[in-house]
């Protein structure tokens, strides 16, 4: 059956569209910006006025999202019209997950029904995710970043096909059967997607090696694999270099994409506990943030001196870590718990009463369903990745997730940083939900996979439950 004729996928697309447009129709006119959203809008206005990319409040953000906001403002008169683009991208993500989960299933089963079931489940996990729907309607870059990662994953999977006897015959593809030109174009597409990711999020700056290793995995002696790796690196550099040259000249120092590390060090490695901005898990008001700020070291440079401020805050953060090594290590679980809390900024949005007229029971149901869905994706994705992660696709998904978690564990956590990772985990949560018995059986037969699954869940379950009660008023965190 042709994928676009799959009625389950069609229904998932319909649900995804409804969840991402009905709230906009009801509340968009009274939906104010919050924190980083307001900063992005301010940067977009400056860009549209011809000022180029500028810093704001001591942060020099990656340019991708403000630039897109500025483009939408120039084309439509409203930067917030990017929400329509994000809804379209979200629908594309539903389709991408359908294909990627099906391809991941093909690495362990020849049953087309099982492959189709895995694809459908992944599509529905994303389509029905309330936090993912919320971010498609908000002015943050998470949905676009997710889409870029998934396109890169699909390009990687096709560019570095499995061809050994450990995978089902139907999924084996002789790399030599792919014309050299197409193989290099796919690798270049992969590199370009990573380059654009770098322009959207500073954390992506050092992610390219994960994809290069995946391209070379089990192909170390193949010249074509090295040529593909070179094409991916070259494409990524060509995408990032023009902006890097522009912003480096503007601020008279070398910059790849952003300068936010110092501010993140200030938030997470300071005398106050690591700061997040989730409901029940961080300061929500300016007064509360000022109280936390008063407990920490003063900023070491004015906000307008963004490069000096970034450099000295990085140094101050490193000095704090050297002076408090034990406290730094004790805070690692807290930072990760801030990342993997099952709540999201949707919880904060509802608790602030932003969707006026919604009955209290609907608020509570939305918060509960959103948290339960994220727990299912995180726990199921970790289990599925341990049991069913194979070849380049499994390697790079695991690498991306661990890379982002490691970065957060050193700096400061926020549930928003988890949102782009959930679609990757949905690929593997779908593998377990499509066939739980075989997934558990492989853990029994492969002790090393069982060990990985056990360690992952032993760490993830308590950390993800740490702030679970914080989503309901009157409860304290554990």
C-alpha positions in Angstrom: 0.0 0.0 0.0 1.3 3.4 -0.9 2.1 5.4 2.2 -0.1 8.4 1.4 -3.1 6.0 1.1 -2.6 4.7 4.6 -5.9 5.7 6.4 -4.2 5.6 9.8 -1.6 8.1 8.7 -4.3 10.3 7.1 -6.2 10.2 10.4 -3.0 11.1 12.4 -2.4 14.0 10.1 -6.0 15.2 10.7 -5.6 15.0 14.5 -2.2 16.7 14.3 -3.7 19.6 12.3 -6.7 20.0 14.6 -4.6 20.0 17.8 -2.2 22.6 16.3 -4.8 25.0 14.8 -7.9 24.9 17.0 -6.2 26.5 20.1 -4.7 29.1 17.8 -8.1 30.0 16.4 -9.5 30.3 19.9 -6.7 32.1 21.8 -4.1 33.4 19.4 -5.3 37.0 19.7 -4.8 36.9 23.5 -1.6 34.8 23.5 1.3 37.0 24.7 4.9 36.2 24.1 7.0 34.8 27.1 10.7 35.3 27.8 12.7 34.0 24.9 9.7 34.4 22.6 9.7 38.1 23.2 13.5 38.2 22.7 13.1 36.4 19.3 10.4 38.9 18.2 12.6 41.8 19.2 15.5 40.4 17.2 13.3 39.8 14.3 12.1 43.4 14.3 15.6 44.7 14.3 16.5 42.3 11.5 13.6 43.5 9.4 14.6 47.1 10.1 18.0 46.4 8.6 20.1 46.1 11.8 21.1 42.6 11.0 21.6 40.0 13.7 22.1 41.7 17.1 22.5 40.6 20.7 19.9 41.0 23.4 20.3 41.2 27.2 23.8 39.8 27.2 22.9 36.9 24.8 24.0 36.5 21.2 21.5 33.9 20.0 21.9 31.5 17.0 20.4 33.4 14.0 18.2 30.8 12.4 14.9 31.3 14.3 15.1 35.1 14.6 15.9 35.3 10.9 12.9 33.2 10.0 10.7 35.4 12.2 12.1 38.4 10.4 11.3 36.8 7.0 7.7 36.1 8.0 7.3 39.7 9.3 8.7 41.0 6.0 6.4 38.8 3.9 3.2 39.0 6.0 3.5 41.9 8.4 3.5 39.6 11.4 6.4 37.6 12.7 4.0 35.4 14.5 2.7 34.1 11.2 5.6 31.6 11.5 3.1 29.5 13.5 1.4 28.5 10.3 4.8 27.4 8.9 5.5 25.4 12.1 2.1 23.7 11.8 3.0 22.6 8.2 6.5 21.4 9.5 4.7 19.5 12.2 2.6 17.6 9.7 5.8 16.8 7.8 7.3 15.4 11.0 4.3 13.1 11.3 5.1 11.7 7.8 8.9 11.5 8.6 8.3 9.5 11.7 6.0 7.2 9.8 8.8 6.4 7.4 11.7 6.4 9.9 9.9 4.1 12.4 9.0 1.7 9.5 12.6 1.7 8.3 13.9 1.1 11.9 11.5 -1.8 12.2 12.7 -3.2 8.8 16.1 -3.7 10.5 14.6 -6.5 12.8 11.6 -7.9 11.0 10.6 -8.9 7.5 6.9 -8.6 8.4 5.4 -5.6 6.4 2.5 -5.5 8.8 4.8 -5.0 11.8 6.8 -2.3 9.9 3.6 -0.5 9.0 2.4 -0.8 12.6 5.6 0.8 13.9 5.3 3.6 11.5 1.7 4.3 12.4 2.4 4.3 16.1 5.3 6.7 15.8 3.1 9.0 13.6 0.3 8.9 16.2 2.7 9.5 19.1 3.7 12.8 17.6 0.4 13.8 16.2 -1.4 13.3 19.5 1.4 14.8 21.7 0.0 17.8 23.5 3.4 19.3 24.4 4.5 18.9 20.7 1.3 20.6 19.6 1.9 23.4 22.0 5.3 24.2 20.7 4.1 24.2 17.1 1.8 27.1 18.1 4.5 28.9 20.1 7.4 31.1 19.1 10.2 28.8 19.9 12.4 26.9 17.4 11.8 23.3 18.8 9.5 22.1 16.0 11.8 23.3 13.2 14.9 21.9 15.0 13.1 18.5 15.2 12.2 18.6 11.5 15.9 19.3 10.6 17.1 16.4 12.7 14.6 14.0 11.2 15.5 14.9 7.6 19.1 14.4 8.5 18.3 11.0 10.0 16.4 9.9 6.9 19.3 11.0 4.7 21.7 9.1 6.9 19.6 5.9 6.8 19.5 6.0 3.0 23.1 7.1 2.6 24.5 4.3 4.9 22.2 1.3 4.3 22.5 -1.9 6.3 24.0 -4.7 4.2 25.2 -7.4 6.5 23.6 -10.8 7.4 22.4 -9.7 10.8 19.5 -7.7 9.3 16.6 -9.2 7.5 17.2 -9.8 3.8 14.4 -7.3 2.8 16.3 -4.5 4.5 19.7 -5.3 3.1 21.0 -2.8 0.5 24.3 -3.2 -1.2 25.9 0.3 -0.9 27.4 -0.3 -4.3 23.9 -0.4 -5.7 23.5 3.3 -4.9 25.0 5.5 -7.6 28.0 7.4 -6.3 26.5 10.7 -7.2 23.3 10.0 -5.2 25.3 8.7 -2.3 27.3 11.9 -2.1 24.2 14.1 -2.5 22.5 12.3 0.4 25.6 12.8 2.6 25.7 16.4 1.5 22.0 16.8 2.5 22.8 15.3 5.8 25.6 17.7 6.4 23.5 20.6 5.3 20.8 19.7 7.8 23.3 19.6 10.6 24.7 23.0 9.4 21.2 24.5 9.6 20.8 22.9 13.1 23.9 24.8 14.2 22.3 28.0 12.9 19.2 27.3 14.9 20.7 26.0 18.2 24.2 26.6 19.6 24.1 23.2 21.3 24.2 21.6 17.8 27.7 23.1 17.1 29.6 19.9 18.1 27.0 17.4 16.9 28.4 16.7 13.4 31.0 14.1 14.5 28.1 11.9 15.7 26.8 11.7 12.1 30.2 11.3 10.6 30.9 8.2 12.9 27.5 6.8 11.9 28.3 7.3 8.2 31.5 5.3 8.7 30.1 2.7 11.0 31.0 -0.8 9.8 32.3 0.9 6.6 35.7 2.0 7.8 37.6 0.5 4.9 35.3 1.8 2.2 36.5 4.7 0.2 32.9 5.7 -0.6 32.1 6.0 3.1 35.0 8.4 3.6 33.9 10.4 0.6 30.4 10.6 2.1 31.9 11.8 5.4 33.9 14.4 3.6 30.8 15.6 1.7 28.8 15.9 4.9 31.5 17.9 6.6 31.9 20.1 3.6 28.2 20.8 3.3 27.9 21.6 7.0 30.8 24.0 6.8 29.5 25.7 3.7 26.1 26.3 5.3 27.5 27.7 8.5 30.6 29.6 7.2 28.8 32.6 5.6 27.0 33.5 8.8 30.1 32.7 10.9 32.2 35.1 8.8 29.5 37.8 9.0 29.0 37.7 12.7 32.7 37.3 13.5 33.4 40.4 11.6 30.6 42.3 13.2 31.7 41.5 16.7 35.5 41.3 15.9 36.0 37.8 17.3 35.5 34.3 16.0 32.0 33.1 16.4 30.5 29.9 14.9 26.8 30.6 15.5 26.0 32.0 19.0 27.5 33.2 22.2 25.3 31.9 25.0 27.6 29.5 26.9 28.6 32.1 29.5 25.0 32.9 30.3 24.2 29.1 30.6 27.2 28.7 32.9 25.9 31.6 35.0 22.4 29.9 35.3 23.7 26.5 36.2 27.1 26.9 37.9 26.4 29.6 40.5 25.8 29.9 44.2 22.1 29.5 43.6 20.7 26.1 42.4 20.5 25.7 38.6 17.8 27.9 37.2 14.9 26.5 35.1 11.7 28.3 34.1 9.2 25.5 34.3 6.1 25.6 36.5 7.0 24.4 40.0 10.6 24.1 38.9 12.2 27.5 38.7 11.4 31.3 39.1 8.4 32.3 37.1 8.2 36.0 38.0 10.8 38.7 37.6 10.8 39.2 41.4 11.5 35.5 42.0 14.3 35.6 39.4 15.8 38.7 41.0 15.8 36.9 44.4 17.8 34.0 42.9 20.1 36.5 41.1 20.8 38.3 44.4 22.1 35.0 45.8 24.7 34.4 43.1 27.8 36.1 41.9 27.3 39.5 40.1 27.6 39.6 36.4 31.1 40.2 35.3 30.4 42.6 32.4 27.5 44.8 31.2 24.9 43.2 29.0 25.8 45.4 26.1 29.3 43.9 26.1 28.0 40.5 25.0 31.3 39.0 23.9 33.2 40.1 27.0 30.3 39.0 29.2 30.2 35.6 27.6 34.0 35.1 27.9 34.2 36.2 31.6 31.0 34.3 32.6 32.5 31.1 31.1 35.7 31.7 33.1 33.7 32.5 36.2 31.7 29.3 35.8 34.8 27.2 35.4 36.3 28.8 38.5 33.1 28.1 40.4 33.3 24.4 39.4 36.9 24.2 40.5 36.0 25.7 43.8 32.9 23.5 44.3 33.6 20.2 42.5 31.4 18.1 44.8 28.5 20.5 44.5 28.9 20.6 40.7 28.7 16.8 40.6 25.7 16.7 42.9 23.9 19.1 40.6 24.2 16.9 37.6 21.1 14.8 38.4 19.2 18.0 39.2 20.0 19.5 35.8 19.0 16.2 34.0 15.8 16.0 36.1 15.0 19.6 34.9 15.4 18.3 31.3 13.4 15.1 31.6 10.6 16.4 33.8 7.4 15.1 32.0 5.9 18.5 32.2 6.6 21.2 29.6 5.9 24.8 29.1 2.4 23.8 28.2 1.9 23.1 31.9 3.2 26.6 32.8 0.9 28.1 30.1 -2.2 26.5 31.5 -1.3 27.3 35.1 -1.0 30.9 34.1 -4.5 30.8 32.7 -3.5 31.7 29.2 -6.3 29.7 27.6 -9.1 31.6 29.1 -12.5 29.9 29.3 -11.1 26.4 29.5 -12.7 24.6 32.4 -10.5 23.5 35.3 -11.1 19.9 34.6 -9.8 20.4 31.0 -6.7 22.1 32.4 -6.0 19.1 34.7 -6.7 16.6 32.0 -4.4 18.4 29.6 -1.6 18.5 32.1 -2.0 14.9 33.0 -2.2 13.6 29.4 0.8 15.7 28.4 2.9 14.4 31.2 1.8 10.8 30.7 2.6 11.0 27.0 6.1 12.4 27.6 6.8 9.6 30.1 5.6 7.0 27.6 7.9 8.4 24.9 10.9 8.8 27.2 10.6 5.4 28.9 9.4 3.5 25.8 12.0 5.2 23.7 14.9 4.3 26.0 13.7 0.7 26.2 13.2 0.5 22.4 16.6 2.1 21.6 18.3 -0.4 23.9 16.4 -3.3 22.4 16.0 -2.3 18.8 18.6 0.4 18.1 20.7 -1.0 15.2 23.2 0.3 12.6 23.7 3.9 11.7 20.1 5.0 12.6 20.3 3.6 16.1 23.8 4.8 16.7 23.0 8.4 15.7 19.7 8.6 17.7 21.5 7.3 20.8 24.4 9.7 20.2 22.2 12.7 19.7 20.2 12.1 22.8 23.3 11.4 25.0 25.0 14.5 23.5 22.2 16.8 24.4 21.8 15.2 27.9 25.5 15.6 28.5 25.5 19.3 27.5 22.5 20.0 29.9 24.1 18.0 32.7 27.0 20.5 32.6 25.0 23.7 32.3 21.3 24.3 33.1 18.2 22.3 32.3 14.8 23.2 31.0 12.0 21.0 29.7 12.0 22.9 26.4 15.4 21.5 25.5 13.8 18.0 25.6 11.1 18.7 23.1 13.2 18.2 19.9 14.5 14.9 21.3 11.1 13.3 21.9 10.4 12.7 18.2 13.7 10.8 17.9 12.7 8.6 20.9 9.2 8.1 19.3 10.9 6.1 16.5 12.0 3.5 19.1 9.1 3.7 21.5 7.1 2.7 18.4 9.3 -0.4 18.1 8.3 -1.6 21.6 4.6 -0.7 21.3 4.4 -2.4 17.9 5.8 -5.7 19.2 6.5 -5.7 22.9 7.0 -9.5 23.1 9.9 -9.6 20.6 11.5 -6.5 22.0 11.6 -8.1 25.5 12.8 -11.4 24.1 15.8 -9.7 22.5 16.7 -8.2 25.8 16.7 -11.8 27.3 18.9 -13.1 24.5 21.3 -10.2 24.4 22.6 -9.5 27.9 24.4 -6.4 26.9 21.2 -4.9 25.5 19.4 -5.8 28.8 22.2 -4.1 30.7 21.9 -0.9 28.7 18.1 -0.9 29.1 18.4 -1.5 32.8 20.9 1.2 33.4 19.0 3.7 31.2 15.7 3.1 33.0 17.3 3.0 36.4 18.5 6.5 35.8 15.7 7.9 33.7 12.7 6.8 35.7 13.5 8.5 39.1 14.9 11.6 37.3 11.8 12.0 35.2 9.6 11.6 38.3 11.5 14.1 40.3 9.4 17.1 39.3 6.2 15.2 38.4 4.2 16.5 41.3 5.3 20.1 40.5 2.6 20.3 37.7 -0.2 20.4 40.2 -0.7 23.3 42.7 -0.1 22.6 46.3 2.4 19.8 45.7 6.0 20.0 46.5 8.8 18.4 44.4 10.3 15.2 45.6 
